């Protein structure tokens, strides 16, 4: 995949799989020290960000000043869902932020319509995974918001987030 100027994305420094995102696993504690230990070389900061249903204070991991992942609180003192949001994050099948739904080669049936804060987005199960989802946005989409967009609109939707759920 290349951007509109023809440049390839930067080398992936984090990869999302069913097992986790690089050093982040279901056993990672929810706190800056535990997250930092799992992601050496990253700066861990507190941010406010939007999930599908609300905004929350959570942790974000930055590398060279660029935000790469957002780590939400789970249960039992562990991490919860993690959002890959940086251009150096790769999905389990090589997916990269900014690629289109068509480039991801997903079937429409792998997707559901987003709701609340992700209204108008398509949330799709990544191919050959159980715990990874891909969030696609359709530029200037005007609805209807209670179902997935038309096939032609969906083909041009761009990948905004790669989600891993422990």
N, C-alpha and C positions, 0 to 999 in steps of 0.2 A: 504494500500500500504506500502511496505517496500523498503529500499534501497538494493543495492547488498550485503551488509553485513547482511541484515535481520532486521535492526533497523527500527522502524516506524518513520515517519516524526515527527518533533517537533509539539507540540500543536499549532493549528492555532491561531494567534493573530489578523489577519485581514481576513475578509470574503468578497468576491466579490459577489454582487447580482445586479439585475436590478436597485435597489435603490441607489447603490453606493458601496464604499469600507469602511466599518465601518463608521467612522464619515465624510468621504468625500462624498458630495452630489452635485447635479448640482448647488446648491446655494453657494458652497464654493468659496470664492475669491481666485484669483491666486496671492499668495504672501506668504512668509514664516510665517508671523504671523497668517494669516487665516488658512493655511494648518496645522501649529503647533497646533492651537486651536482645529482643527477637529481631530487631532491625538495626544492626550496628551501622554507624555512619549516617543515620538519619537523626534529624532534630524532631523531638516530639513536643507539640504545642497544643494548647486548648483552643478550640474554635467552636463557633455555632454554625450548624449546617442543617440542611433539609433532608429528611428521609421522605418516604412516600406520604406519611400521614401527619408529620409535624416537624418542627425544628427542635434541635437538641444541642446542648453543649456536649462536646465529645473531644477526642484526641485526633490530631492529624500528624502524619509523618511527612517531613519535608526533607528533600535532598537537594543540596546546592540552591536552597531558597525556593525550590519548586515543590508544591504540594503533590504528593503521590497517592496517599491513602487516607481515608477517614475511618476511624475505628470506633464503633458504637459499643455501649455497655451491654453485656450479656447478663446471664444469671450466674449465681454462685461465685461471684468475684472474677469471672472470666470475661474475655472479649465476646462481643456479639457480632453482628453483621459488619463486614468491612467493605467500604466502597473504594474501588480503584478509580482515581480521578486524574492521574497524571499521564502525560504522554509517553512516559517510560514504563508504563504498566502494560503487560501483555495478558490476554486471556488464555484459556487452556488450549484453544485451537489457533493461536496466533492473532486473535482479535486485538485491535488497537483502537483507542479513542479516536473519533473522527471518521472511522471507516463507515460505509453505508451498510444498511440492512442487506442490500443485494450482494455486497462484498463478503458479508458474513455467511452467506449461503444457508440461511436458516429457513425452515418451513414456517409459514404463517401460523400453523397450528401449535408451534412451540411458544406462542406469545399470548399474553393477555393484555387488556387495556389498563393503563395506569389510572390511579384515582387520586383524589385530593391534591396534594402538592405536585404530583406527577401526572396530573390530568392531561390527556392527549398524547401521552408517551406509550410506547410499546415495551413491555417487560417480558423478555424472552429467556427461556432456558437455553444455556449454551449447549451445543452439541456434545453428546457423549459424557455428560456430567449430571450429578445429582444436586450439587451445592452451589453452582455458579449460574448467575443470571446476568443478562445484558440489558441495559436500559437505553432505548433509542428515542430520540426526539425528532419531530417533523417540523422543520423550519416554517414559521408562520401558519401552522395548522390552526384551522378555525372550527374544528369539530365535524361531526357530532362526537361528543366525548364519552358516550356510553358504550362504544364499541371501537374495535381497531379501525384505523384509517383504511382507505381503499388500498388495494394491492399496489397500484402505481405510486401512491403517496408513501406507502410503507417501504418500497424499494429504495427510495431516496433518503429515508430517515437516517440520522447519524448517531453513532454510538457515543453516549455521554458518560456512562458509568459501567464498571464491571463489578458486580456484587458477589461476595462470598459469604455464605451463611454457615457457621460452624454446626 
